[in-house]
Amino acid sequence: MAFTTANLNSFKLLKAVQYETVIEFGDYSLKKGPTSKWFKVPIRGKFNRPVVILGPLSMNGGQPVAMRVKDVTRTSFKLSIQEYPNQQQDHNAETVSYMIVEEGIHTLKDGTVVEAGTTAANGKYTRVNYRTKFRNAPVVLAQIATQ
């Protein structure tokens, strides 16, 4: 499902090329196999600067995993699930939910403000300042990304 500029009351355009999609949700099915394998996921919407957040895993495997993202482009991204080093083995088939948001500040029809961006933490605690003022405490979604 994709939210487009037509679905929004207001849309703050980036100075880069204008694209239409603001938010896209989806699911991706991973086949059983070794962890740390990278899977290429196509992006259906038209983004200029997509920010990818992975959602919950379907939990078909009993081992804890970290979910990682890399190589985000306008048309695709790669994702991987990685088991802890002492538990690496073939992992069961899983389904991963994802959300893609156009980088920037967007106001949805109901007035909800969404801000999406990235920052380099480099393995350290990093303070991130919002570019907008929220009326209430915002919900923060974070994702491990690898270059």
N, CA, C and O atoms as CSV, one atom per row, in Angstrom:
chain,resi,resn,atom,element,x,y,z
A,1,MET,N,N,0.850,-1.162,0.000
A,1,MET,CA,C,0.000,0.000,0.000
A,1,MET,C,C,0.899,1.229,0.000
A,1,MET,O,O,1.893,1.256,0.725
A,2,ALA,N,N,0.578,2.236,-0.787
A,2,ALA,CA,C,1.385,3.446,-0.859
A,2,ALA,C,C,0.507,4.667,-0.624
A,2,ALA,O,O,-0.594,4.757,-1.168
A,3,PHE,N,N,0.987,5.603,0.181
A,3,PHE,CA,C,0.340,6.895,0.341
A,3,PHE,C,C,1.021,7.842,-0.631
A,3,PHE,O,O,2.250,7.885,-0.683
A,4,THR,N,N,0.258,8.596,-1.396
A,4,THR,CA,C,0.839,9.514,-2.362
A,4,THR,C,C,0.532,10.951,-1.963
A,4,THR,O,O,-0.208,11.194,-1.010
A,5,THR,N,N,1.099,11.894,-2.693
A,5,THR,CA,C,0.860,13.302,-2.397
A,5,THR,C,C,-0.625,13.632,-2.485
A,5,THR,O,O,-1.094,14.553,-1.816
A,6,ALA,N,N,-1.363,12.897,-3.296
A,6,ALA,CA,C,-2.801,13.127,-3.391
A,6,ALA,C,C,-3.510,12.765,-2.094
A,6,ALA,O,O,-4.603,13.273,-1.842
A,7,ASN,N,N,-2.923,11.900,-1.255
A,7,ASN,CA,C,-3.527,11.480,0.004
A,7,ASN,C,C,-3.240,12.453,1.143
A,7,ASN,O,O,-3.799,12.294,2.228
A,8,LEU,N,N,-2.404,13.432,0.938
A,8,LEU,CA,C,-1.973,14.306,2.019
A,8,LEU,C,C,-2.599,15.685,1.912
A,8,LEU,O,O,-2.868,16.169,0.813
A,9,ASN,N,N,-2.833,16.324,3.068
A,9,ASN,CA,C,-3.285,17.707,3.049
A,9,ASN,C,C,-2.155,18.631,2.632
A,9,ASN,O,O,-2.362,19.561,1.853
A,10,SER,N,N,-0.970,18.378,3.143
A,10,SER,CA,C,0.179,19.187,2.746
A,10,SER,C,C,1.374,18.271,2.580
A,10,SER,O,O,1.452,17.216,3.209
A,11,PHE,N,N,2.285,18.670,1.746
A,11,PHE,CA,C,3.467,17.870,1.462
A,11,PHE,C,C,4.610,18.823,1.227
A,11,PHE,O,O,4.566,19.639,0.306
A,12,LYS,N,N,5.629,18.727,2.049
A,12,LYS,CA,C,6.774,19.602,1.896
A,12,LYS,C,C,7.743,18.973,0.912
A,12,LYS,O,O,8.327,17.928,1.200
A,13,LEU,N,N,7.920,19.588,-0.230
A,13,LEU,CA,C,8.758,19.036,-1.277
A,13,LEU,C,C,10.229,19.173,-0.931
A,13,LEU,O,O,10.659,20.182,-0.373
A,14,LEU,N,N,10.985,18.156,-1.265
A,14,LEU,CA,C,12.431,18.253,-1.143
A,14,LEU,C,C,12.947,19.115,-2.277
A,14,LEU,O,O,12.277,19.256,-3.300
A,15,LYS,N,N,14.120,19.692,-2.113
A,15,LYS,CA,C,14.691,20.503,-3.177
A,15,LYS,C,C,15.159,19.642,-4.344
A,15,LYS,O,O,15.443,20.156,-5.425
A,16,ALA,N,N,15.237,18.334,-4.125
A,16,ALA,CA,C,15.633,17.419,-5.192
A,16,ALA,C,C,14.410,17.170,-6.083
A,16,ALA,O,O,13.410,17.881,-5.993
A,17,VAL,N,N,14.503,16.179,-6.920
A,17,VAL,CA,C,13.428,15.861,-7.856
A,17,VAL,C,C,12.163,15.490,-7.092
A,17,VAL,O,O,12.236,14.773,-6.094
A,18,GLN,N,N,11.006,15.965,-7.543
A,18,GLN,CA,C,9.740,15.625,-6.890
A,18,GLN,C,C,9.286,14.232,-7.297
A,18,GLN,O,O,9.235,13.910,-8.485
A,19,TYR,N,N,8.966,13.430,-6.337
A,19,TYR,CA,C,8.397,12.114,-6.589
A,19,TYR,C,C,7.054,12.050,-5.899
A,19,TYR,O,O,6.711,12.967,-5.154
A,20,GLU,N,N,6.287,11.011,-6.116
A,20,GLU,CA,C,4.916,10.982,-5.648
A,20,GLU,C,C,4.697,10.245,-4.341
A,20,GLU,O,O,3.845,10.664,-3.557
A,21,THR,N,N,5.410,9.182,-4.069
A,21,THR,CA,C,5.112,8.348,-2.913
A,21,THR,C,C,5.745,8.909,-1.650
A,21,THR,O,O,6.902,9.328,-1.653
A,22,VAL,N,N,4.964,8.912,-0.560
A,22,VAL,CA,C,5.462,9.388,0.724
A,22,VAL,C,C,5.705,8.211,1.660
A,22,VAL,O,O,6.728,8.167,2.343
A,23,ILE,N,N,4.775,7.255,1.699
A,23,ILE,CA,C,4.912,6.084,2.574
A,23,ILE,C,C,4.495,4.832,1.795
A,23,ILE,O,O,3.511,4.843,1.056
A,24,GLU,N,N,5.264,3.754,1.977
A,24,GLU,CA,C,4.918,2.455,1.391
A,24,GLU,C,C,5.101,1.397,2.470
A,24,GLU,O,O,6.084,1.422,3.212
A,25,PHE,N,N,4.156,0.472,2.555
A,25,PHE,CA,C,4.245,-0.663,3.467
A,25,PHE,C,C,4.285,-1.937,2.642
A,25,PHE,O,O,3.744,-1.986,1.537
A,26,GLY,N,N,4.921,-2.960,3.174
A,26,GLY,CA,C,4.921,-4.227,2.469
A,26,GLY,C,C,5.463,-5.348,3.334
A,26,GLY,O,O,5.904,-5.129,4.462
A,27,ASP,N,N,5.423,-6.542,2.788
A,27,ASP,CA,C,5.971,-7.744,3.418
A,27,ASP,C,C,6.893,-8.405,2.413
A,27,ASP,O,O,6.659,-8.343,1.206
A,28,TYR,N,N,7.942,-9.039,2.916
A,28,TYR,CA,C,8.859,-9.765,2.049
A,28,TYR,C,C,9.096,-11.134,2.662
A,28,TYR,O,O,9.409,-11.240,3.848
A,29,SER,N,N,8.949,-12.182,1.860
A,29,SER,CA,C,9.139,-13.553,2.339
A,29,SER,C,C,10.568,-14.006,2.085
A,29,SER,O,O,11.060,-13.944,0.958
A,30,LEU,N,N,11.225,-14.461,3.141
A,30,LEU,CA,C,12.589,-14.982,3.064
A,30,LEU,C,C,12.518,-16.493,3.057
A,30,LEU,O,O,11.794,-17.084,3.857
A,31,LYS,N,N,13.257,-17.123,2.167
A,31,LYS,CA,C,13.296,-18.579,2.120
A,31,LYS,C,C,14.230,-19.105,3.201
A,31,LYS,O,O,15.105,-18.391,3.689
A,32,LYS,N,N,14.025,-20.375,3.567
A,32,LYS,CA,C,14.920,-21.000,4.530
A,32,LYS,C,C,16.336,-21.004,3.973
A,32,LYS,O,O,16.552,-21.308,2.800
A,33,GLY,N,N,17.291,-20.665,4.820
A,33,GLY,CA,C,18.669,-20.651,4.347
A,33,GLY,C,C,19.593,-20.018,5.360
A,33,GLY,O,O,19.187,-19.718,6.482
A,34,PRO,N,N,20.840,-19.815,4.963
A,34,PRO,CA,C,21.826,-19.264,5.896
A,34,PRO,C,C,21.504,-17.814,6.260
A,34,PRO,O,O,21.051,-17.030,5.426
A,35,THR,N,N,21.750,-17.483,7.523
A,35,THR,CA,C,21.600,-16.094,7.910
A,35,THR,C,C,22.771,-15.321,7.343
A,35,THR,O,O,23.759,-15.915,6.910
A,36,SER,N,N,22.675,-14.060,7.340
A,36,SER,CA,C,23.642,-13.108,6.787
A,36,SER,C,C,23.588,-13.061,5.259
A,36,SER,O,O,24.383,-12.350,4.643
A,37,LYS,N,N,22.669,-13.803,4.636
A,37,LYS,CA,C,22.466,-13.675,3.196
A,37,LYS,C,C,21.642,-12.402,2.965
A,37,LYS,O,O,20.740,-12.089,3.742
A,38,TRP,N,N,21.960,-11.675,1.889
A,38,TRP,CA,C,21.252,-10.433,1.581
A,38,TRP,C,C,20.196,-10.696,0.515
A,38,TRP,O,O,20.461,-11.374,-0.478
A,39,PHE,N,N,18.989,-10.152,0.727
A,39,PHE,CA,C,17.866,-10.298,-0.198
A,39,PHE,C,C,17.506,-8.936,-0.768
A,39,PHE,O,O,17.351,-7.970,-0.020
A,40,LYS,N,N,17.372,-8.851,-2.082
A,40,LYS,CA,C,17.018,-7.590,-2.735
A,40,LYS,C,C,15.499,-7.455,-2.785
A,40,LYS,O,O,14.804,-8.335,-3.293
A,41,VAL,N,N,14.990,-6.342,-2.251
A,41,VAL,CA,C,13.552,-6.096,-2.180
A,41,VAL,C,C,13.209,-4.934,-3.119
A,41,VAL,O,O,13.767,-3.846,-2.969
A,42,PRO,N,N,12.319,-5.136,-4.066
A,42,PRO,CA,C,11.946,-4.031,-4.958
A,42,PRO,C,C,11.061,-3.014,-4.243
A,42,PRO,O,O,10.244,-3.375,-3.395
A,43,ILE,N,N,11.231,-1.751,-4.592
A,43,ILE,CA,C,10.372,-0.680,-4.085
A,43,ILE,C,C,9.356,-0.365,-5.174
A,43,ILE,O,O,9.732,-0.078,-6.310
A,44,ARG,N,N,8.072,-0.419,-4.833
A,44,ARG,CA,C,7.009,-0.201,-5.813
A,44,ARG,C,C,6.710,1.279,-6.045
A,44,ARG,O,O,6.356,1.680,-7.153
A,45,GLY,N,N,6.857,2.094,-4.986
A,45,GLY,CA,C,6.521,3.512,-5.084
A,45,GLY,C,C,7.589,4.313,-5.805
A,45,GLY,O,O,8.634,3.789,-6.191
A,46,LYS,N,N,7.302,5.598,-5.976
A,46,LYS,CA,C,8.236,6.509,-6.639
A,46,LYS,C,C,8.833,7.431,-5.578
A,46,LYS,O,O,8.234,8.444,-5.216
A,47,PHE,N,N,10.009,7.072,-5.088
A,47,PHE,CA,C,10.697,7.823,-4.039
A,47,PHE,C,C,11.904,8.552,-4.607
A,47,PHE,O,O,12.482,8.139,-5.612
A,48,ASN,N,N,12.269,9.630,-3.954
A,48,ASN,CA,C,13.507,10.324,-4.271
A,48,ASN,C,C,14.587,9.897,-3.282
A,48,ASN,O,O,15.677,9.491,-3.685
A,49,ARG,N,N,14.283,9.988,-1.993
A,49,ARG,CA,C,15.245,9.617,-0.943
A,49,ARG,C,C,14.541,8.726,0.082
A,49,ARG,O,O,14.135,9.205,1.141
A,50,PRO,N,N,14.396,7.434,-0.225
A,50,PRO,CA,C,13.661,6.530,0.667
A,50,PRO,C,C,14.431,6.199,1.944
A,50,PRO,O,O,15.647,6.009,1.924
A,51,VAL,N,N,13.700,6.134,3.049
A,51,VAL,CA,C,14.220,5.687,4.344
A,51,VAL,C,C,13.477,4.392,4.670
A,51,VAL,O,O,12.246,4.374,4.693
A,52,VAL,N,N,14.218,3.304,4.923
A,52,VAL,CA,C,13.626,1.981,5.113
A,52,VAL,C,C,13.684,1.577,6.589
A,52,VAL,O,O,14.728,1.674,7.233
A,53,ILE,N,N,12.535,1.121,7.110
A,53,ILE,CA,C,12.434,0.582,8.472
A,53,ILE,C,C,11.844,-0.819,8.359
A,53,ILE,O,O,10.785,-1.002,7.757
A,54,LEU,N,N,12.524,-1.808,8.934
A,54,LEU,CA,C,12.003,-3.175,8.932
A,54,LEU,C,C,11.126,-3.371,10.154
A,54,LEU,O,O,11.434,-2.889,11.244
A,55,GLY,N,N,10.023,-4.088,9.955
A,55,GLY,CA,C,9.089,-4.347,11.044
A,55,GLY,C,C,9.374,-5.682,11.691
A,55,GLY,O,O,10.455,-6.247,11.526
A,56,PRO,N,N,8.410,-6.179,12.422
A,56,PRO,CA,C,8.619,-7.438,13.126
A,56,PRO,C,C,8.788,-8.618,12.177
A,56,PRO,O,O,8.222,-8.652,11.084
A,57,LEU,N,N,9.570,-9.566,12.624
A,57,LEU,CA,C,9.791,-10.819,11.907
A,57,LEU,C,C,8.671,-11.782,12.273
A,57,LEU,O,O,8.111,-11.683,13.364
A,58,SER,N,N,8.332,-12.710,11.386
A,58,SER,CA,C,7.225,-13.644,11.635
A,58,SER,C,C,7.521,-14.649,12.745
A,58,SER,O,O,6.608,-15.333,13.208
A,59,MET,N,N,8.762,-14.753,13.176
A,59,MET,CA,C,9.162,-15.613,14.303
A,59,MET,C,C,8.964,-17.103,14.033
A,59,MET,O,O,8.560,-17.840,14.932
A,60,ASN,N,N,9.240,-17.559,12.811
A,60,ASN,CA,C,9.170,-18.984,12.491
A,60,ASN,C,C,10.387,-19.741,13.000
A,60,ASN,O,O,10.339,-20.959,13.168
A,61,GLY,N,N,11.464,-19.033,13.242
A,61,GLY,CA,C,12.671,-19.656,13.783
A,61,GLY,C,C,12.775,-19.339,15.269
A,61,GLY,O,O,12.294,-18.302,15.727
A,62,GLY,N,N,13.400,-20.231,16.010
A,62,GLY,CA,C,13.512,-20.039,17.448
A,62,GLY,C,C,14.696,-19.178,17.876
A,62,GLY,O,O,14.779,-18.784,19.039
A,63,GLN,N,N,15.606,-18.883,16.962
A,63,GLN,CA,C,16.803,-18.136,17.323
A,63,GLN,C,C,16.543,-16.624,17.211
A,63,GLN,O,O,15.851,-16.176,16.298
A,64,PRO,N,N,17.103,-15.845,18.147
A,64,PRO,CA,C,16.988,-14.390,18.030
A,64,PRO,C,C,17.837,-13.891,16.862
A,64,PRO,O,O,18.897,-14.450,16.579
A,65,VAL,N,N,17.376,-12.847,16.191
A,65,VAL,CA,C,18.090,-12.297,15.045
A,65,VAL,C,C,18.096,-10.774,15.111
A,65,VAL,O,O,17.263,-10.159,15.777
A,66,ALA,N,N,19.046,-10.187,14.409
A,66,ALA,CA,C,19.044,-8.754,14.132
A,66,ALA,C,C,18.701,-8.601,12.660
A,66,ALA,O,O,19.155,-9.386,11.827
A,67,MET,N,N,17.903,-7.597,12.338
A,67,MET,CA,C,17.546,-7.349,10.944
A,67,MET,C,C,18.320,-6.132,10.465
A,67,MET,O,O,18.374,-5.109,11.149
A,68,ARG,N,N,18.915,-6.249,9.288
A,68,ARG,CA,C,19.777,-5.187,8.762
A,68,ARG,C,C,19.326,-4.776,7.366
A,68,ARG,O,O,18.736,-5.566,6.630
A,69,VAL,N,N,19.617,-3.518,7.015
A,69,VAL,CA,C,19.294,-2.954,5.707
A,69,VAL,C,C,20.564,-2.387,5.099
A,69,VAL,O,O,21.415,-1.863,5.818
A,70,LYS,N,N,20.702,-2.485,3.768
A,70,LYS,CA,C,21.810,-1.817,3.083
A,70,LYS,C,C,21.408,-1.540,1.636
A,70,LYS,O,O,20.372,-2.006,1.163
A,71,ASP,N,N,22.238,-0.782,0.954
A,71,ASP,CA,C,22.074,-0.497,-0.475
A,71,ASP,C,C,20.677,0.016,-0.825
A,71,ASP,O,O,20.038,-0.491,-1.747
A,72,VAL,N,N,20.209,1.018,-0.089
A,72,VAL,CA,C,18.899,1.612,-0.360
A,72,VAL,C,C,19.022,2.546,-1.569
A,72,VAL,O,O,19.840,3.465,-1.577
A,73,THR,N,N,18.198,2.295,-2.584
A,73,THR,CA,C,18.148,3.155,-3.770
A,73,THR,C,C,16.690,3.557,-3.993
A,73,THR,O,O,15.820,3.199,-3.199
A,74,ARG,N,N,16.428,4.281,-5.044
A,74,ARG,CA,C,15.050,4.676,-5.368
A,74,ARG,C,C,14.189,3.491,-5.768
A,74,ARG,O,O,12.963,3.575,-5.690
A,75,THR,N,N,14.796,2.390,-6.193
A,75,THR,CA,C,14.030,1.263,-6.725
A,75,THR,C,C,14.126,-0.026,-5.912
A,75,THR,O,O,13.367,-0.962,-6.163
A,76,SER,N,N,15.047,-0.097,-4.937
A,76,SER,CA,C,15.193,-1.337,-4.161
A,76,SER,C,C,16.031,-1.095,-2.913
A,76,SER,O,O,16.650,-0.045,-2.747
A,77,PHE,N,N,16.032,-2.098,-2.044
A,77,PHE,CA,C,16.942,-2.138,-0.897
A,77,PHE,C,C,17.261,-3.593,-0.619
A,77,PHE,O,O,16.569,-4.487,-1.106
A,78,LYS,N,N,18.305,-3.837,0.163
A,78,LYS,CA,C,18.654,-5.201,0.555
A,78,LYS,C,C,18.431,-5.354,2.046
A,78,LYS,O,O,18.689,-4.437,2.825
A,79,LEU,N,N,17.941,-6.540,2.440
A,79,LEU,CA,C,17.753,-6.833,3.855
A,79,LEU,C,C,18.374,-8.168,4.193
A,79,LEU,O,O,18.517,-9.044,3.339
A,80,SER,N,N,18.741,-8.308,5.453
A,80,SER,CA,C,19.331,-9.552,5.936
A,80,SER,C,C,18.888,-9.769,7.370
A,80,SER,O,O,18.745,-8.816,8.136
A,81,ILE,N,N,18.672,-11.028,7.730
A,81,ILE,CA,C,18.500,-11.358,9.144
A,81,ILE,C,C,19.778,-12.059,9.574
A,81,ILE,O,O,20.303,-12.913,8.861
A,82,GLN,N,N,20.268,-11.690,10.741
A,82,GLN,CA,C,21.531,-12.252,11.214
A,82,GLN,C,C,21.355,-12.792,12.623
A,82,GLN,O,O,20.985,-12.070,13.549
A,83,GLU,N,N,21.631,-14.083,12.759
A,83,GLU,CA,C,21.579,-14.706,14.082
A,83,GLU,C,C,22.830,-14.345,14.870
A,83,GLU,O,O,23.848,-13.947,14.303
A,84,TYR,N,N,22.736,-14.490,16.168
A,84,TYR,CA,C,23.895,-14.243,17.019
A,84,TYR,C,C,25.015,-15.197,16.621
A,84,TYR,O,O,24.731,-16.317,16.194
A,85,PRO,N,N,26.275,-14.793,16.746
A,85,PRO,CA,C,27.406,-15.614,16.272
A,85,PRO,C,C,27.415,-17.047,16.813
A,85,PRO,O,O,27.819,-17.965,16.099
A,86,ASN,N,N,26.983,-17.255,18.046
A,86,ASN,CA,C,27.015,-18.604,18.612
A,86,ASN,C,C,25.812,-19.447,18.192
A,86,ASN,O,O,25.713,-20.609,18.587
A,87,GLN,N,N,24.889,-18.881,17.393
A,87,GLN,CA,C,23.700,-19.624,16.980
A,87,GLN,C,C,23.512,-19.652,15.470
A,87,GLN,O,O,22.441,-20.023,14.991
A,88,GLN,N,N,24.530,-19.269,14.716
A,88,GLN,CA,C,24.361,-19.188,13.267
A,88,GLN,C,C,24.189,-20.570,12.656
A,88,GLN,O,O,25.011,-21.468,12.839
A,89,GLN,N,N,23.108,-20.701,11.936
A,89,GLN,CA,C,22.778,-21.916,11.210
A,89,GLN,C,C,21.725,-21.538,10.179
A,89,GLN,O,O,21.340,-20.372,10.091
A,90,ASP,N,N,21.256,-22.502,9.402
A,90,ASP,CA,C,20.158,-22.186,8.497
A,90,ASP,C,C,18.967,-21.725,9.321
A,90,ASP,O,O,18.641,-22.320,10.349
A,91,HIS,N,N,18.325,-20.666,8.862
A,91,HIS,CA,C,17.174,-20.112,9.571
A,91,HIS,C,C,15.906,-20.489,8.811
A,91,HIS,O,O,15.917,-20.574,7.583
A,92,ASN,N,N,14.823,-20.712,9.533
A,92,ASN,CA,C,13.546,-21.051,8.904
A,92,ASN,C,C,13.083,-19.933,7.979
A,92,ASN,O,O,13.550,-18.799,8.084
A,93,ALA,N,N,12.167,-20.254,7.076
A,93,ALA,CA,C,11.554,-19.231,6.228
A,93,ALA,C,C,10.842,-18.223,7.127
A,93,ALA,O,O,10.226,-18.600,8.124
A,94,GLU,N,N,10.928,-16.967,6.780
A,94,GLU,CA,C,10.333,-15.894,7.579
A,94,GLU,C,C,9.669,-14.873,6.665
A,94,GLU,O,O,9.966,-14.805,5.472
A,95,THR,N,N,8.788,-14.101,7.224
A,95,THR,CA,C,8.220,-12.940,6.542
A,95,THR,C,C,8.588,-11.707,7.341
A,95,THR,O,O,8.433,-11.670,8.562
A,96,VAL,N,N,9.079,-10.694,6.637
A,96,VAL,CA,C,9.491,-9.440,7.259
A,96,VAL,C,C,8.594,-8.329,6.731
A,96,VAL,O,O,8.422,-8.187,5.521
A,97,SER,N,N,8.027,-7.546,7.636
A,97,SER,CA,C,7.275,-6.356,7.234
A,97,SER,C,C,8.243,-5.197,7.102
A,97,SER,O,O,9.265,-5.152,7.787
A,98,TYR,N,N,7.922,-4.256,6.217
A,98,TYR,CA,C,8.776,-3.081,6.080
A,98,TYR,C,C,7.924,-1.845,5.802
A,98,TYR,O,O,6.791,-1.934,5.328
A,99,MET,N,N,8.504,-0.703,6.109
A,99,MET,CA,C,7.898,0.585,5.812
A,99,MET,C,C,8.971,1.448,5.167
A,99,MET,O,O,10.113,1.476,5.624
A,100,ILE,N,N,8.602,2.148,4.108
A,100,ILE,CA,C,9.508,3.074,3.442
A,100,ILE,C,C,8.859,4.455,3.524
A,100,ILE,O,O,7.678,4.611,3.211
A,101,VAL,N,N,9.631,5.449,3.944
A,101,VAL,CA,C,9.126,6.817,4.047
A,101,VAL,C,C,10.077,7.725,3.280
A,101,VAL,O,O,11.297,7.588,3.379
A,102,GLU,N,N,9.514,8.646,2.520
A,102,GLU,CA,C,10.334,9.643,1.832
A,102,GLU,C,C,11.002,10.524,2.889
A,102,GLU,O,O,10.341,11.018,3.802
A,103,GLU,N,N,12.311,10.713,2.758
A,103,GLU,CA,C,13.036,11.548,3.708
A,103,GLU,C,C,12.434,12.949,3.728
A,103,GLU,O,O,12.146,13.528,2.681
A,104,GLY,N,N,12.247,13.486,4.935
A,104,GLY,CA,C,11.686,14.829,5.071
A,104,GLY,C,C,10.569,14.853,6.091
A,104,GLY,O,O,10.412,13.922,6.881
A,105,ILE,N,N,9.798,15.920,6.070
A,105,ILE,CA,C,8.689,16.126,6.999
A,105,ILE,C,C,7.399,16.125,6.190
A,105,ILE,O,O,7.286,16.825,5.184
A,106,HIS,N,N,6.427,15.330,6.640
A,106,HIS,CA,C,5.165,15.172,5.907
A,106,HIS,C,C,4.010,15.263,6.892
A,106,HIS,O,O,4.126,14.794,8.024
A,107,THR,N,N,2.902,15.857,6.479
A,107,THR,CA,C,1.694,15.922,7.288
A,107,THR,C,C,0.631,15.062,6.620
A,107,THR,O,O,0.258,15.302,5.472
A,108,LEU,N,N,0.144,14.052,7.351
A,108,LEU,CA,C,-0.883,13.158,6.825
A,108,LEU,C,C,-2.254,13.821,6.909
A,108,LEU,O,O,-2.403,14.848,7.572
A,109,LYS,N,N,-3.255,13.247,6.247
A,109,LYS,CA,C,-4.606,13.820,6.204
A,109,LYS,C,C,-5.183,14.077,7.589
A,109,LYS,O,O,-5.895,15.059,7.795
A,110,ASP,N,N,-4.876,13.197,8.538
A,110,ASP,CA,C,-5.437,13.358,9.883
A,110,ASP,C,C,-4.631,14.337,10.739
A,110,ASP,O,O,-4.926,14.505,11.922
A,111,GLY,N,N,-3.622,14.982,10.158
A,111,GLY,CA,C,-2.814,15.945,10.898
A,111,GLY,C,C,-1.559,15.361,11.511
A,111,GLY,O,O,-0.737,16.099,12.056
A,112,THR,N,N,-1.394,14.053,11.434
A,112,THR,CA,C,-0.203,13.418,11.977
A,112,THR,C,C,1.030,13.878,11.199
A,112,THR,O,O,1.045,13.857,9.969
A,113,VAL,N,N,2.060,14.290,11.933
A,113,VAL,CA,C,3.303,14.721,11.302
A,113,VAL,C,C,4.281,13.552,11.329
A,113,VAL,O,O,4.494,12.933,12.372
A,114,VAL,N,N,4.877,13.254,10.171
A,114,VAL,CA,C,5.858,12.179,10.041
A,114,VAL,C,C,7.170,12.816,9.602
A,114,VAL,O,O,7.215,13.562,8.625
A,115,GLU,N,N,8.235,12.513,10.335
A,115,GLU,CA,C,9.568,12.991,9.950
A,115,GLU,C,C,10.452,11.775,9.745
A,115,GLU,O,O,10.538,10.910,10.617
A,116,ALA,N,N,11.102,11.706,8.606
A,116,ALA,CA,C,11.972,10.569,8.294
A,116,ALA,C,C,13.347,11.081,7.906
A,116,ALA,O,O,13.475,12.058,7.169
A,117,GLY,N,N,14.372,10.409,8.409
A,117,GLY,CA,C,15.737,10.782,8.069
A,117,GLY,C,C,16.697,9.698,8.497
A,117,GLY,O,O,16.294,8.665,9.032
A,118,THR,N,N,17.955,9.939,8.259
A,118,THR,CA,C,18.994,8.989,8.651
A,118,THR,C,C,20.091,9.738,9.392
A,118,THR,O,O,20.213,10.957,9.282
A,119,THR,N,N,20.873,9.000,10.136
A,119,THR,CA,C,22.031,9.562,10.818
A,119,THR,C,C,23.099,8.482,10.912
A,119,THR,O,O,22.782,7.292,10.913
A,120,ALA,N,N,24.352,8.886,10.990
A,120,ALA,CA,C,25.455,7.939,11.151
A,120,ALA,C,C,25.801,7.852,12.631
A,120,ALA,O,O,26.214,8.842,13.235
A,121,ALA,N,N,25.635,6.684,13.208
A,121,ALA,CA,C,25.950,6.494,14.620
A,121,ALA,C,C,27.329,5.880,14.811
A,121,ALA,O,O,27.970,6.118,15.834
A,122,ASN,N,N,27.792,5.103,13.859
A,122,ASN,CA,C,29.116,4.481,13.911
A,122,ASN,C,C,29.394,3.753,15.220
A,122,ASN,O,O,30.490,3.847,15.773
A,123,GLY,N,N,28.389,3.024,15.711
A,123,GLY,CA,C,28.570,2.224,16.916
A,123,GLY,C,C,28.592,3.019,18.203
A,123,GLY,O,O,28.971,2.485,19.246
A,124,LYS,N,N,28.195,4.290,18.161
A,124,LYS,CA,C,28.204,5.135,19.363
A,124,LYS,C,C,26.815,5.689,19.614
A,124,LYS,O,O,26.009,5.813,18.692
A,125,TYR,N,N,26.534,6.028,20.887
A,125,TYR,CA,C,25.295,6.729,21.184
A,125,TYR,C,C,25.342,8.068,20.474
A,125,TYR,O,O,26.331,8.794,20.573
A,126,THR,N,N,24.285,8.394,19.763
A,126,THR,CA,C,24.260,9.607,18.962
A,126,THR,C,C,22.961,10.363,19.209
A,126,THR,O,O,21.876,9.786,19.132
A,127,ARG,N,N,23.069,11.627,19.499
A,127,ARG,CA,C,21.889,12.466,19.692
A,127,ARG,C,C,21.365,12.881,18.318
A,127,ARG,O,O,22.125,13.295,17.443
A,128,VAL,N,N,20.060,12.762,18.154
A,128,VAL,CA,C,19.418,13.145,16.903
A,128,VAL,C,C,18.385,14.224,17.220
A,128,VAL,O,O,17.489,14.004,18.035
A,129,ASN,N,N,18.503,15.366,16.591
A,129,ASN,CA,C,17.546,16.452,16.786
A,129,ASN,C,C,16.492,16.411,15.688
A,129,ASN,O,O,16.809,16.182,14.520
A,130,TYR,N,N,15.243,16.632,16.069
A,130,TYR,CA,C,14.163,16.680,15.102
A,130,TYR,C,C,14.204,18.010,14.358
A,130,TYR,O,O,14.647,19.023,14.899
A,131,ARG,N,N,13.741,17.995,13.115
A,131,ARG,CA,C,13.672,19.226,12.326
A,131,ARG,C,C,12.331,19.921,12.495
A,131,ARG,O,O,12.164,21.062,12.064
A,132,THR,N,N,11.373,19.242,13.120
A,132,THR,CA,C,10.055,19.825,13.345
A,132,THR,C,C,9.731,19.752,14.826
A,132,THR,O,O,10.355,18.991,15.566
A,133,LYS,N,N,8.752,20.546,15.264
A,133,LYS,CA,C,8.292,20.488,16.657
A,133,LYS,C,C,7.023,19.651,16.686
A,133,LYS,O,O,6.079,19.907,15.939
A,134,PHE,N,N,7.012,18.644,17.557
A,134,PHE,CA,C,5.860,17.768,17.685
A,134,PHE,C,C,4.992,18.240,18.844
A,134,PHE,O,O,5.512,18.681,19.869
A,135,ARG,N,N,3.661,18.152,18.690
A,135,ARG,CA,C,2.740,18.536,19.773
A,135,ARG,C,C,2.824,17.554,20.936
A,135,ARG,O,O,2.700,17.944,22.097
A,136,ASN,N,N,3.034,16.285,20.621
A,136,ASN,CA,C,3.147,15.228,21.628
A,136,ASN,C,C,4.476,14.512,21.424
A,136,ASN,O,O,5.141,14.679,20.402
A,137,ALA,N,N,4.846,13.712,22.418
A,137,ALA,CA,C,6.088,12.936,22.283
A,137,ALA,C,C,5.981,12.038,21.060
A,137,ALA,O,O,5.005,11.297,20.938
A,138,PRO,N,N,6.961,12.078,20.140
A,138,PRO,CA,C,6.881,11.272,18.919
A,138,PRO,C,C,7.224,9.809,19.172
A,138,PRO,O,O,7.899,9.471,20.144
A,139,VAL,N,N,6.753,8.961,18.289
A,139,VAL,CA,C,7.156,7.554,18.268
A,139,VAL,C,C,8.406,7.496,17.389
A,139,VAL,O,O,8.412,8.027,16.278
A,140,VAL,N,N,9.457,6.855,17.884
A,140,VAL,CA,C,10.702,6.770,17.137
A,140,VAL,C,C,10.916,5.332,16.693
A,140,VAL,O,O,10.875,4.412,17.511
A,141,LEU,N,N,11.145,5.136,15.396
A,141,LEU,CA,C,11.459,3.829,14.848
A,141,LEU,C,C,12.904,3.883,14.353
A,141,LEU,O,O,13.276,4.809,13.632
A,142,ALA,N,N,13.705,2.916,14.728
A,142,ALA,CA,C,15.118,2.898,14.335
A,142,ALA,C,C,15.426,1.606,13.590
A,142,ALA,O,O,14.756,0.590,13.777
A,143,GLN,N,N,16.440,1.660,12.753
A,143,GLN,CA,C,16.825,0.512,11.950
A,143,GLN,C,C,18.343,0.468,11.815
A,143,GLN,O,O,18.973,1.497,11.572
A,144,ILE,N,N,18.937,-0.720,11.972
A,144,ILE,CA,C,20.355,-0.895,11.720
A,144,ILE,C,C,20.555,-0.897,10.212
A,144,ILE,O,O,19.929,-1.676,9.492
A,145,ALA,N,N,21.429,-0.022,9.746
A,145,ALA,CA,C,21.736,0.035,8.312
A,145,ALA,C,C,23.235,-0.138,8.135
A,145,ALA,O,O,24.025,0.339,8.950
A,146,THR,N,N,23.614,-0.812,7.082
A,146,THR,CA,C,25.006,-1.101,6.800
A,146,THR,C,C,25.368,-0.477,5.465
A,146,THR,O,O,24.598,-0.556,4.507
A,147,GLN,N,N,26.535,0.140,5.400
A,147,GLN,CA,C,26.968,0.727,4.133
A,147,GLN,C,C,27.572,-0.328,3.241
A,147,GLN,O,O,27.997,-0.025,2.126
